[in-house]
Amino acid sequence: MNIQIFQIDAFTDTLFGGNPAAVCPLDYWLDDAALQNIAIENNLAETAFFVPLQNNHFYIRWFTPEFEMDLCGHATLATAFVIFEHLGYEHSEIVFDSQSGLLKVKKVGAYLELDFPSRPPQKADLPKTISDGLNMQPIEVWKARDYLLVYDSEEDIKNIVPNLAIINQLNMDPGGIIVTARGDAEDVDFVSRFFTPQATVFEDPVTGSAHCTLVPFWAERLHKTKFRALQLSKRGGELLCELQHERVLIRGKAVTYLKGSIEL
């Protein structure tokens, strides 16, 4: 049995930038153990699998090397890019069904635009393990799926050094830790980084799903609904975001790194 596989760099227009994701089109679902093993073998932050449904819809699932995720932005962007660019899809919009409901992706100029659910955070207490595992303490703590830690400046975000031995004591399946601050540049509204305890990829290069929380948070703080955001990982990534009621629109670009096949 041969399965197509693509590796796409998402939220970038430059090869070796953004966040890499594997994408595997399927005619039908394999058992969960096979999907998990493929994700383990790929050894990327996410592997996306999808099957066609009726009326040009698809069902999408996302696996890390450790477990199945409920929502993933960069792998959804990568999957839409594969469908548009490599599989001859002729429509202007893709509709995915998923564990997080219906997710839409459409072409907007040179970008692909994700239509995701908004996940506003609530005030929270900082777990001692996170506090002990960070060299810098936040000025505020919030939580949705992920913990959201707010800092004074972009420089603070750059200078955070997590202690993996301590933070990896946390089991946050499937959540993570977002650290964020306002951007320094006039055209950057906010910046962030994202850490996933116990994950093969501890710091995610660009995390689309985190912006489902970041966007409503900063919308209330900055009194605006459209944003340019940067994720300050080594690979880096740019996201153009907009809050529309209970939805978050996230625009990004993508490039192809690899096309091949898996033999099972």
C-alpha positions as CSV (number, residue, x, y, z in Angstrom):
1,M,0.0,0.0,0.0
2,N,1.4,3.4,-1.0
3,I,0.3,6.7,0.6
4,Q,1.3,10.1,-0.8
5,I,3.2,12.3,1.5
6,F,4.0,16.0,1.2
7,Q,6.1,18.1,3.5
8,I,5.1,21.8,3.5
9,D,6.7,24.8,5.2
10,A,3.7,26.8,6.5
11,F,3.4,30.5,7.4
12,T,6.3,31.4,5.3
13,D,7.2,32.1,1.6
14,T,10.8,30.9,2.1
15,L,11.9,27.3,2.2
16,F,13.3,26.2,5.6
17,G,11.2,28.9,7.3
18,G,7.9,28.8,9.0
19,N,6.6,25.5,10.5
20,P,7.0,22.2,8.6
21,A,4.1,19.8,8.5
22,A,3.6,16.5,6.8
23,V,0.4,16.0,4.8
24,C,-1.0,12.6,3.8
25,P,-4.1,12.3,1.6
26,L,-6.1,9.1,2.2
27,D,-8.9,7.4,0.4
28,Y,-10.2,6.0,3.7
29,W,-9.1,6.0,7.3
30,L,-6.4,3.7,8.5
31,D,-6.5,2.5,12.0
32,D,-5.4,5.0,14.7
33,A,-2.2,3.0,15.5
34,A,-1.1,3.3,11.8
35,L,-1.7,7.1,11.8
36,Q,0.2,7.5,15.0
37,N,3.1,5.4,13.8
38,I,3.3,7.5,10.6
39,A,3.5,10.7,12.7
40,I,6.2,9.1,14.9
41,E,8.2,8.2,11.8
42,N,7.8,11.7,10.3
43,N,9.1,13.1,13.6
44,L,7.6,16.6,12.9
45,A,5.4,18.7,15.1
46,E,2.3,17.7,13.2
47,T,1.3,15.2,10.5
48,A,-2.1,15.9,8.9
49,F,-4.3,13.2,7.4
50,F,-7.5,13.8,5.4
51,V,-10.1,11.9,3.5
52,P,-12.6,13.2,1.0
53,L,-16.3,13.6,1.9
54,Q,-19.3,14.6,-0.2
55,N,-19.8,18.1,-1.7
56,N,-16.1,18.9,-1.8
57,H,-15.6,18.6,1.9
58,F,-12.8,16.8,3.6
59,Y,-12.3,15.4,7.1
60,I,-9.0,16.3,8.7
61,R,-7.0,14.9,11.6
62,W,-3.7,16.0,13.1
63,F,-1.2,13.9,15.0
64,T,2.0,14.8,16.8
65,P,4.5,12.1,17.4
66,E,2.9,11.7,20.9
67,F,-0.9,12.0,20.4
68,E,-3.8,13.3,18.3
69,M,-4.5,17.1,18.5
70,D,-7.9,18.7,18.5
71,L,-6.8,21.6,16.3
72,C,-3.7,22.6,14.4
73,G,-3.3,25.7,12.3
74,H,-0.1,25.2,10.4
75,A,-0.9,21.7,9.3
76,T,-4.3,22.8,8.1
77,L,-2.7,25.5,6.1
78,A,-0.3,23.0,4.7
79,T,-3.1,20.6,3.9
80,A,-5.1,23.3,2.0
81,F,-1.9,24.2,0.1
82,V,-1.5,20.6,-1.0
83,I,-5.1,20.3,-2.1
84,F,-4.9,23.6,-4.0
85,E,-1.5,23.2,-5.5
86,H,-0.8,19.5,-5.9
87,L,-4.2,17.7,-6.2
88,G,-5.9,19.7,-8.9
89,Y,-8.7,21.2,-6.7
90,E,-10.6,23.7,-8.8
91,H,-12.8,25.5,-6.2
92,S,-11.8,28.6,-4.3
93,E,-12.6,27.4,-0.8
94,I,-12.0,24.2,1.1
95,V,-14.2,23.0,3.9
96,F,-12.7,20.7,6.5
97,D,-14.7,18.8,9.1
98,S,-12.8,18.1,12.3
99,Q,-12.8,17.6,16.0
100,S,-13.1,21.4,16.3
101,G,-16.0,21.7,13.9
102,L,-16.0,23.1,10.4
103,L,-12.8,24.8,9.3
104,K,-12.7,26.8,6.0
105,V,-9.7,27.8,4.0
106,K,-9.8,30.0,1.0
107,K,-7.4,31.9,-1.3
108,V,-7.0,35.6,-0.7
109,G,-4.5,37.0,-3.1
110,A,-1.1,35.4,-2.4
111,Y,-2.3,34.1,0.9
112,L,-4.4,31.2,2.2
113,E,-6.9,32.3,4.9
114,L,-7.9,29.9,7.7
115,D,-11.3,30.4,9.3
116,F,-11.0,29.0,12.8
117,P,-12.9,29.2,16.1
118,S,-12.1,31.9,18.6
119,R,-10.9,30.7,22.0
120,P,-10.8,33.6,24.4
121,P,-8.8,33.0,27.5
122,Q,-9.9,33.4,31.1
123,K,-7.8,34.7,34.0
124,A,-5.8,31.8,35.6
125,D,-3.2,31.0,38.2
126,L,0.3,30.2,37.1
127,P,1.2,26.5,37.9
128,K,4.3,26.3,40.1
129,T,6.0,24.0,37.6
130,I,5.7,26.6,34.8
131,S,6.9,29.3,37.2
132,D,9.9,27.2,38.3
133,G,10.6,26.3,34.7
134,L,10.9,29.8,33.3
135,N,13.8,32.3,33.8
136,M,11.4,35.2,33.6
137,Q,8.0,35.5,35.2
138,P,4.9,36.9,33.4
139,I,2.9,39.9,34.5
140,E,-0.4,38.2,33.7
141,V,-1.6,34.6,33.3
142,W,-4.6,33.5,31.3
143,K,-5.8,30.1,30.0
144,A,-8.0,28.6,27.2
145,R,-6.7,25.3,25.8
146,D,-3.2,26.7,26.3
147,Y,-1.8,28.8,29.1
148,L,-1.2,32.4,27.9
149,L,1.6,34.2,29.7
150,V,1.8,38.0,29.1
151,Y,5.1,39.9,29.3
152,D,6.2,43.5,29.2
153,S,8.1,43.6,26.0
154,E,9.2,41.8,22.8
155,E,12.7,41.6,24.3
156,D,11.3,39.6,27.2
157,I,9.8,37.1,24.8
158,K,13.1,36.7,23.0
159,N,15.0,36.2,26.3
160,I,12.8,33.5,27.8
161,V,14.8,30.4,28.4
162,P,12.6,27.4,29.4
163,N,14.1,24.7,31.7
164,L,13.0,21.6,29.8
165,A,13.7,19.3,32.7
166,I,11.2,21.1,34.8
167,I,8.5,22.1,32.3
168,N,8.5,18.6,30.8
169,Q,7.1,17.4,34.1
170,L,3.8,18.8,33.0
171,N,1.2,16.8,31.1
172,M,-0.8,19.3,29.1
173,D,-2.3,16.9,26.5
174,P,-3.1,18.6,24.1
175,G,-2.3,22.1,25.3
176,G,0.8,24.2,25.5
177,I,2.3,27.4,26.9
178,I,2.0,30.7,24.9
179,V,4.2,33.6,25.8
180,T,3.3,37.0,24.3
181,A,3.9,40.7,24.3
182,R,3.2,43.7,22.2
183,G,5.5,44.0,19.1
184,D,8.3,46.6,19.0
185,A,7.8,47.5,15.3
186,E,5.0,49.8,14.2
187,D,3.6,47.2,11.8
188,V,3.8,44.3,14.3
189,D,0.9,44.2,16.8
190,F,2.1,41.3,19.0
191,V,4.7,38.6,19.2
192,S,4.7,35.2,20.7
193,R,6.4,31.9,21.2
194,F,4.8,28.5,22.0
195,F,6.1,25.6,24.1
196,T,4.7,22.1,24.3
197,P,5.7,20.1,27.4
198,Q,6.7,16.5,26.7
199,A,6.6,17.0,22.9
200,T,9.2,15.9,20.4
201,V,9.3,19.5,19.2
202,F,9.3,21.4,22.4
203,E,9.2,24.9,20.8
204,D,6.7,25.1,17.9
205,P,8.0,27.3,15.1
206,V,4.6,28.8,14.2
207,T,1.4,27.9,16.0
208,G,-1.8,28.8,14.1
209,S,-4.1,27.4,16.8
210,A,-2.5,29.5,19.5
211,H,-3.7,32.6,17.6
212,C,-7.3,31.4,18.2
213,T,-6.5,32.6,21.8
214,L,-4.0,35.4,21.0
215,V,-6.3,37.3,18.6
216,P,-9.3,37.7,20.9
217,F,-6.9,38.5,23.8
218,W,-5.1,41.3,21.9
219,A,-8.3,42.5,20.3
220,E,-9.6,43.5,23.7
221,R,-6.3,45.1,24.7
222,L,-5.5,47.0,21.5
223,H,-9.1,47.8,20.6
224,K,-8.8,46.6,17.1
225,T,-9.7,43.5,15.1
226,K,-6.9,43.2,12.5
227,F,-3.3,42.2,13.4
228,R,0.1,41.4,12.0
229,A,1.7,38.9,14.3
230,L,5.1,37.4,14.5
231,Q,6.2,34.1,16.1
232,L,9.7,34.6,17.4
233,S,11.1,31.0,16.9
234,K,14.4,30.3,15.2
235,R,12.5,29.6,11.9
236,G,10.1,32.5,12.5
237,G,6.7,33.0,11.0
238,E,4.3,35.8,10.0
239,L,0.5,35.6,10.5
240,L,-2.1,38.2,9.4
241,C,-5.1,37.8,11.7
242,E,-8.6,39.2,12.1
243,L,-11.3,38.7,14.7
244,Q,-14.7,38.3,13.3
245,H,-17.2,37.7,16.1
246,E,-16.6,34.1,17.3
247,R,-14.2,33.3,14.5
248,V,-10.5,34.0,13.9
249,L,-9.2,34.5,10.4
250,I,-5.5,33.7,9.9
251,R,-3.7,34.3,6.7
252,G,-0.3,32.8,5.7
253,K,1.7,31.5,2.9
254,A,3.3,28.1,2.3
255,V,6.0,26.4,0.2
256,T,6.6,22.7,-0.8
257,Y,9.7,21.0,0.6
258,L,9.1,17.4,-0.3
259,K,6.8,15.1,-2.3
260,G,7.0,11.3,-2.0
261,S,5.2,8.1,-0.9
262,I,5.0,5.9,2.1
263,E,5.0,2.2,1.7
264,L,2.9,0.2,4.2
